[in-house]
Amino acid sequence: MPALVRAAGAVLWRPGAEGREVALVHRPRYDDWSLPKGKLDPGELPAQAAVREVAEETGFSSVLGRPLAQARYAVPARSGESAPKIVDYFSARLRAGEFTPNDEVDELRWLPLEQARAELSYPHDARVLDAFDESREETATVLLVRHAKAGKRSEWSGDDALRPLSEAGRKQRDALHSLLPLFAPSRIYSAPRVRCEQTVAPVAGDGGIDIVSEPLFSEEVYSADPQAGVRALLEVAAEGGTSVVSSQGGVIPDLVTRLADSAGLRLDEVASRKGSVWTLSFRPDERTDDGKAPGLRLAAADYLPDPLARARRTRAGR
């Protein structure tokens, strides 16, 4: 059985005179019009591959938004059989750059959404555009991170709030350091725990961002008043753009579940492995539970397991 082919791509977009415009690329090898995409390199995460492929095919740097859709189809394999292929697509806002024709792409067009749909060569790309269109009202993204590994609590004799990352946790932190900046966060919040702060400290340092301590994202304060924790998360989202929140395993599943239930979203499972990330996207909503929370509701929730473990699985599968 031919091996699974993993790839990633993006809907690269920019503001236009009549709304958002998206970039389509023409590949002379196939004589088709498609969204920028390409195979994952060994050990690469889909989000990393999406940004890299956009840069290689279009010449543009970009800022990732939320995951949009996953396309599955068959491609020819060297054996003459068909191999299954999975492509993870993200929203990606244009940052800078200039298109220059290259071996893979000889033409690029910026088109309004409806024109882009008509131009695309493949139905699965059109479905990705549909998912992108559904995200048009979203105003904020929160990357909800569970802190990396910090060793066993039973083996730490000091104040648990001061328990630092273990060697394995520092490796997870470094993997997150290669992932989170792709979303260009402008604010970082953390539960008042050394391990939570250490998990996001490199991202904060690179971006010149202060880490804001928020007790409502810690297990004991959140458990005393979960709804206050939900309001705190919505207030972070209400600032707009992209924020990072570093929290704990006793908070994240309940917090995500409450946000999803309030928005009428069904989630199969609300996992929260150490070093994992929930990408939470929000849109305006006039309804609030008590009139005090910001007028936002969860629009989408996407889970990324520990990126270090994901990278290992990707490497092992190639």
N, C-alpha and C positions, 0 to 999 in steps of 0.2 A: 504494500500500500504506500503510495507516494507520501512524503512527509508534508505536514501542514505548513503552509506558507503564511507567515505573519507579516502584516504591513500596516502602515498608518498614513493618514493624510489629513487635510484640513479644508474647511471652507474659509479661504482667505478673503477678508472683506475690508471695505473702507466706506466712509460716509460719502454719499453722492448727492447731487442736486435734488433728486426725487426719492431719497431713501438710500438704503445700503446697496452697494455694488459688490459683486463677487468676482473673483478671478477664475477664469477657465484657461486651461493650457492645451495647446495642440501638440501631440506627439507624432512626429513624422514617421516613426517606425510603425505605428499602428494606424496612422491617419485618422485619429479620433480626437474629440474634445472631451476633457475630463477635469476632475478636481485634482490638485497636486497631491501626489501620494508616492509611496515607495516602500520597499522591504525594510524590516528592522535589521539593523546590524547586530552582531552577537552581543548579548548582554544589554541591549538597548530597550528602554521602555517605549510604549506607543507614543506617549506625549513627547518624548525626546525625538523620536523618529519623525513625528509630524512636523515639528519645528525645523529639523534638519532638512527634510525633503522639500518643504516650502522654500527654504533658502536656496537649496541646490537647483530646484527647477525654475524658480521665479526670480531669484536675486533679492528677495525681500526678507527682512527680519520681521518677526511677528510676535504678538503677545497672545498666549492661549486663553481661550474661554473654556466653557464646559465641554465635556464629551457630548457628541451629537447622536451618533448612530454607529452601528457595526454592520458592515456589508459582508456577506458570505456568498462565495461563488466558486466555481471550479476553473482552474487554469491548466494548460498543457504542461506535462512534466517531461523530463528528459527520457524517461522510460517509454514514452509514447502514450502513457495513461494520463488521466486527469488527476490533478492534485487539489485538495481543498484549500481555499484561501480565505483568510479573515482580515478585513481592513478596519481599523478603529479610526473614526473621524472626529475631529475637534473643530470648534469655532476658533478662528485665529484672526485677530485684528491687525491690520497693517501697521507696522512701526516705521520702517524706513527702507530705502534701497532703490534699485533700478533694475528693470528687466533687460537682459541681454540674451538674444537667441543662443542656444547651446545645443549639444548633441542630442539631448533628450527632448527639449522643448524648443520649437522654432517660432512659436507665436503665442502671445498672451492677450486675452481680452478682458476688460472690465465691463461687466454687464449688470443691469438691474435683474432682480430675481426671476421675473417671468421670462425675460429673454434668455437668461442663462439656462433655465429649464428646457426651453425649446432647442437650445444649441447642444446640450449634452448628448453624448453618444450612447450612454448606458442607463437603463432604468434605475439601477441601484444608486447611481450618483444623484438622480433626481429625488430619490427618497431621502438622501442625506440633506439635500436642499430644503425639503419639506420640514425636516427636523430643525434646520437652521432658522427657517421662517417662523416656526413656532416659538423660537427663543427671542424674537425681536423685542418683546416688552420687558425682558429681564434687565434689571438695573444693577444687580450686585451679585458677587460670588464670595462665598466664605469657604476657605479650605480648612476643614475641621480635622485636626491632626491628633492622633493619640501618641503620647510621648513614646520615645524609643525605649528599649530594654534597659532596666536599671538594676538587675540582679534581684535576688530574693529578699523580700522584706524581713524574713526571719533571720537573715544573715547580716542585717544592718543594725548596729547597736545604738546609733544616734537618732536624732529627730528625723522622722520619716520624711518630713518636708525637705530635708537636706540630702536625701539619698540621691547620689549622682548616677549618670549613665554608666553602664558597664562597657567592657570592650566591644561586645556585640552591639550594644546600643549606640556606641559611637560610629560603628559602621553603618547602622541604620540611619543615623543622623546625617552622615555624609551622603547617603543615597538620596535622602530627602533634600539635601542641599543642592543636588543636581536636578531635582524635579520642581520644587516649589517656585524658584525664580522664573521658570518658563511662563508663569501666570502673572508675573510682575506685581506682587502684592505691595500695597502702599501702607498697610497697617498690620501690626502683629500684637495679638493678645495672648496671655498665658495664665493658666492657673498658677497660684503662688507655690510652685514646687520646683526645686532645682532641676529635676529631670525634665519637666515640661519646658522650662526656659532654655536648658541646654539643647533640647531637640531642635529649636528654631533659632538659636543664637547665631549660627553662621549666616543664615538668610538675612537676619536683622543687620548683622555687621556689614555684609556686602551692600545692602540697600540703604545703609545709614538710617535705619528705622529703630526707634525706641520700642522695647517690649513693654507693653502696658499690662500690669498685673491685675487680674480680675478674679477675686475669690469665688464668684458665682460659678466659675468653670472648674472649681475643685469639688471633689466627691462629697465632703462633709457639708459644705455650704449648699451645694446644689440639691442634695438629698433632703435638706430641711425645707426647701422651697423651690421645687422644680420649675414652677411657672415663672418665678423670678429669673431663673437661668434661661428659660426660653426668651423672655423679654430682653435679657442682656444680649443674647445672640442676635435677635432681631434689631436691636439698637446698633450693633456692629454692622449688620447688613445695611441699615438705613443710611450709613455714611457713604454708600455707593462704592463702585469700583470693586477691587479685590482685597480681601483681608484674610489673614491667617489666625486661627485660634488653636492653641495647643492645650489639650485637656487630658482627661483620664478615662480609663475603661469603665468606671462606675458612673460616668456622666454621658458619654457619647451615645450609646444605644438608646437610652431613654430620651435624650434630647432630640435625636434625629426622628425617632418614632413619634414624638409629640408634634414636631413640625410637620411631618408627613400626614399624620392623622388630621391635623387642623386644616391642611390643604386638600384633603381627600385623595392623597397619593397612596398607592399600595406598594409596599416594599416587601419582597419575598423574604429577605433576611437583613437584619441590621447588625452586621459584624463590626468588630472593633479590635483588630489585632494591633499589637504594639508596632508603631512606625507606620500605620496605615493612614489613609486620607479619605475623607468624605468631601466631594466637591458639591457644595450646596448652592443652588442658583435661586434667586428671588425675583419676584415681580410685584408691582404695586397692587394693593388690595385694600379697598375701603373698609372691609370687615376686620374687626379685631375682637378678641375674646372679651375684653373688659374695657375697651376704650382707652387704655393706657399704652398698649404696645404700638410700635410703629405700624403704619398701614402697608405691611408687606406679607406675602405668603410664599411658601416654598413652591418653586416651579419644577425643579428637578433635583434629584439626589443620586450621585454616582460614586461608587465605592472603588478605591484603588487599594488592594492589599499592600502589605509591607513592600515597598518598591525594591528593596534589596532581594527579597525572596522572589519577586516577580522577575527581576533581572536574571537570577540564577536559573529559573525555570525556562526563560527565553533562551539563555545560553545552552542549557542542556538539550533543548528541543531542536537545535539547529544541526 
